[in-house]
Amino acid sequence: MPFSTRFAKFTPNMQTHDLNKIYRLSYYIKYQLVKFTDIRQYFLH
């Protein structure tokens, strides 16, 4: 189930593309954090 349809009923005043933008942004931040921790572990070894 896509992110937007799952949360659309909880936030009816928000647009679907806004939810998609928020979801993409949070996914991007999580991806950057994972990359950052990988680099840290690489340098710690």
N, CA, C and O atoms as CSV, one atom per row, in Angstrom:
chain,resi,resn,atom,element,x,y,z
A,1,MET,N,N,0.846,-1.195,0.000
A,1,MET,CA,C,0.000,0.000,0.000
A,1,MET,C,C,0.883,1.246,0.000
A,1,MET,O,O,1.796,1.357,0.818
A,2,PRO,N,N,0.623,2.169,-0.897
A,2,PRO,CA,C,1.461,3.380,-0.969
A,2,PRO,C,C,1.303,4.252,0.275
A,2,PRO,O,O,0.295,4.200,0.980
A,3,PHE,N,N,2.319,5.038,0.509
A,3,PHE,CA,C,2.345,5.911,1.682
A,3,PHE,C,C,1.195,6.911,1.653
A,3,PHE,O,O,0.567,7.165,2.681
A,4,SER,N,N,0.914,7.482,0.478
A,4,SER,CA,C,-0.057,8.573,0.391
A,4,SER,C,C,-1.464,8.089,0.719
A,4,SER,O,O,-2.198,8.776,1.429
A,5,THR,N,N,-1.855,6.917,0.214
A,5,THR,CA,C,-3.218,6.441,0.457
A,5,THR,C,C,-3.379,5.988,1.905
A,5,THR,O,O,-4.478,6.047,2.457
A,6,ARG,N,N,-2.304,5.543,2.512
A,6,ARG,CA,C,-2.392,5.088,3.888
A,6,ARG,C,C,-2.642,6.262,4.835
A,6,ARG,O,O,-3.366,6.120,5.820
A,7,PHE,N,N,-2.042,7.429,4.540
A,7,PHE,CA,C,-2.166,8.569,5.441
A,7,PHE,C,C,-3.142,9.628,4.935
A,7,PHE,O,O,-3.340,10.651,5.590
A,8,ALA,N,N,-3.754,9.388,3.772
A,8,ALA,CA,C,-4.663,10.399,3.226
A,8,ALA,C,C,-5.892,10.573,4.116
A,8,ALA,O,O,-6.384,11.690,4.282
A,9,LYS,N,N,-6.393,9.470,4.691
A,9,LYS,CA,C,-7.608,9.573,5.509
A,9,LYS,C,C,-7.317,10.254,6.839
A,9,LYS,O,O,-8.222,10.838,7.435
A,10,PHE,N,N,-6.063,10.194,7.326
A,10,PHE,CA,C,-5.731,10.853,8.586
A,10,PHE,C,C,-5.518,12.351,8.388
A,10,PHE,O,O,-5.796,13.139,9.291
A,11,THR,N,N,-5.032,12.746,7.223
A,11,THR,CA,C,-4.816,14.169,6.945
A,11,THR,C,C,-5.554,14.530,5.661
A,11,THR,O,O,-4.933,14.617,4.602
A,12,PRO,N,N,-6.870,14.742,5.735
A,12,PRO,CA,C,-7.635,15.014,4.514
A,12,PRO,C,C,-7.360,16.393,3.929
A,12,PRO,O,O,-7.637,16.635,2.755
A,13,ASN,N,N,-6.812,17.310,4.750
A,13,ASN,CA,C,-6.563,18.660,4.251
A,13,ASN,C,C,-5.253,18.741,3.469
A,13,ASN,O,O,-5.001,19.734,2.786
A,14,MET,N,N,-4.424,17.710,3.562
A,14,MET,CA,C,-3.148,17.732,2.849
A,14,MET,C,C,-3.311,17.138,1.456
A,14,MET,O,O,-4.088,16.204,1.256
A,15,GLN,N,N,-2.584,17.678,0.513
A,15,GLN,CA,C,-2.618,17.175,-0.852
A,15,GLN,C,C,-1.798,15.892,-0.944
A,15,GLN,O,O,-0.889,15.660,-0.147
A,16,THR,N,N,-2.135,15.067,-1.928
A,16,THR,CA,C,-1.425,13.802,-2.088
A,16,THR,C,C,0.016,14.048,-2.493
A,16,THR,O,O,0.913,13.359,-2.007
A,17,HIS,N,N,0.263,15.014,-3.372
A,17,HIS,CA,C,1.640,15.238,-3.806
A,17,HIS,C,C,2.484,15.830,-2.682
A,17,HIS,O,O,3.702,15.655,-2.670
A,18,ASP,N,N,1.856,16.527,-1.739
A,18,ASP,CA,C,2.598,17.000,-0.571
A,18,ASP,C,C,3.058,15.826,0.281
A,18,ASP,O,O,4.190,15.804,0.764
A,19,LEU,N,N,2.167,14.846,0.464
A,19,LEU,CA,C,2.542,13.663,1.227
A,19,LEU,C,C,3.651,12.903,0.518
A,19,LEU,O,O,4.562,12.386,1.165
A,20,ASN,N,N,3.582,12.832,-0.795
A,20,ASN,CA,C,4.626,12.142,-1.548
A,20,ASN,C,C,5.964,12.861,-1.395
A,20,ASN,O,O,7.010,12.221,-1.284
A,21,LYS,N,N,5.925,14.208,-1.391
A,21,LYS,CA,C,7.163,14.966,-1.207
A,21,LYS,C,C,7.756,14.709,0.170
A,21,LYS,O,O,8.963,14.513,0.309
A,22,ILE,N,N,6.896,14.712,1.191
A,22,ILE,CA,C,7.374,14.459,2.558
A,22,ILE,C,C,7.960,13.063,2.657
A,22,ILE,O,O,8.998,12.855,3.284
A,23,TYR,N,N,7.274,12.094,2.022
A,23,TYR,CA,C,7.761,10.714,2.072
A,23,TYR,C,C,9.101,10.592,1.371
A,23,TYR,O,O,10.009,9.933,1.878
A,24,ARG,N,N,9.235,11.226,0.199
A,24,ARG,CA,C,10.500,11.167,-0.530
A,24,ARG,C,C,11.609,11.833,0.267
A,24,ARG,O,O,12.739,11.344,0.290
A,25,LEU,N,N,11.295,12.947,0.922
A,25,LEU,CA,C,12.306,13.667,1.697
A,25,LEU,C,C,12.779,12.833,2.879
A,25,LEU,O,O,13.976,12.763,3.157
A,26,SER,N,N,11.824,12.193,3.582
A,26,SER,CA,C,12.225,11.373,4.732
A,26,SER,C,C,13.028,10.165,4.271
A,26,SER,O,O,13.975,9.752,4.940
A,27,TYR,N,N,12.648,9.597,3.124
A,27,TYR,CA,C,13.408,8.470,2.590
A,27,TYR,C,C,14.816,8.901,2.209
A,27,TYR,O,O,15.778,8.171,2.447
A,28,TYR,N,N,14.940,10.089,1.617
A,28,TYR,CA,C,16.248,10.609,1.228
A,28,TYR,C,C,17.120,10.860,2.455
A,28,TYR,O,O,18.311,10.548,2.449
A,29,ILE,N,N,16.519,11.429,3.518
A,29,ILE,CA,C,17.280,11.687,4.743
A,29,ILE,C,C,17.744,10.378,5.368
A,29,ILE,O,O,18.880,10.269,5.830
A,30,LYS,N,N,16.852,9.379,5.379
A,30,LYS,CA,C,17.238,8.082,5.933
A,30,LYS,C,C,18.374,7.479,5.119
A,30,LYS,O,O,19.305,6.901,5.681
A,31,TYR,N,N,18.301,7.612,3.799
A,31,TYR,CA,C,19.353,7.078,2.939
A,31,TYR,C,C,20.676,7.780,3.207
A,31,TYR,O,O,21.723,7.134,3.252
A,32,GLN,N,N,20.636,9.093,3.385
A,32,GLN,CA,C,21.860,9.837,3.674
A,32,GLN,C,C,22.436,9.420,5.026
A,32,GLN,O,O,23.654,9.304,5.167
A,33,LEU,N,N,21.582,9.197,6.015
A,33,LEU,CA,C,22.066,8.772,7.328
A,33,LEU,C,C,22.709,7.403,7.249
A,33,LEU,O,O,23.730,7.160,7.894
A,34,VAL,N,N,22.130,6.506,6.471
A,34,VAL,CA,C,22.714,5.175,6.314
A,34,VAL,C,C,24.074,5.282,5.642
A,34,VAL,O,O,25.032,4.630,6.057
A,35,LYS,N,N,24.157,6.112,4.598
A,35,LYS,CA,C,25.447,6.298,3.931
A,35,LYS,C,C,26.468,6.880,4.891
A,35,LYS,O,O,27.633,6.482,4.879
A,36,PHE,N,N,26.036,7.829,5.733
A,36,PHE,CA,C,26.943,8.482,6.663
A,36,PHE,C,C,27.467,7.481,7.689
A,36,PHE,O,O,28.660,7.475,7.991
A,37,THR,N,N,26.585,6.632,8.227
A,37,THR,CA,C,27.035,5.658,9.212
A,37,THR,C,C,27.944,4.626,8.561
A,37,THR,O,O,28.877,4.137,9.200
A,38,ASP,N,N,27.689,4.286,7.301
A,38,ASP,CA,C,28.583,3.370,6.594
A,38,ASP,C,C,29.975,3.959,6.467
A,38,ASP,O,O,30.971,3.264,6.669
A,39,ILE,N,N,30.045,5.246,6.133
A,39,ILE,CA,C,31.348,5.904,5.991
A,39,ILE,C,C,32.062,5.942,7.344
A,39,ILE,O,O,33.271,5.724,7.419
A,40,ARG,N,N,31.302,6.223,8.416
A,40,ARG,CA,C,31.912,6.261,9.748
A,40,ARG,C,C,32.467,4.900,10.131
A,40,ARG,O,O,33.577,4.803,10.656
A,41,GLN,N,N,31.700,3.848,9.871
A,41,GLN,CA,C,32.191,2.515,10.207
A,41,GLN,C,C,33.405,2.162,9.360
A,41,GLN,O,O,34.320,1.481,9.823
A,42,TYR,N,N,33.407,2.629,8.118
A,42,TYR,CA,C,34.544,2.354,7.248
A,42,TYR,C,C,35.813,3.004,7.795
A,42,TYR,O,O,36.894,2.417,7.745
A,43,PHE,N,N,35.670,4.218,8.316
A,43,PHE,CA,C,36.856,4.898,8.844
A,43,PHE,C,C,37.239,4.388,10.234
A,43,PHE,O,O,38.395,4.503,10.641
A,44,LEU,N,N,36.271,3.825,10.962
A,44,LEU,CA,C,36.590,3.330,12.303
A,44,LEU,C,C,37.369,2.031,12.250
A,44,LEU,O,O,38.107,1.719,13.185
A,45,HIS,N,N,37.221,1.267,11.179
A,45,HIS,CA,C,37.885,-0.037,11.112
A,45,HIS,C,C,39.401,0.099,10.982
A,45,HIS,O,O,40.108,-0.906,10.914
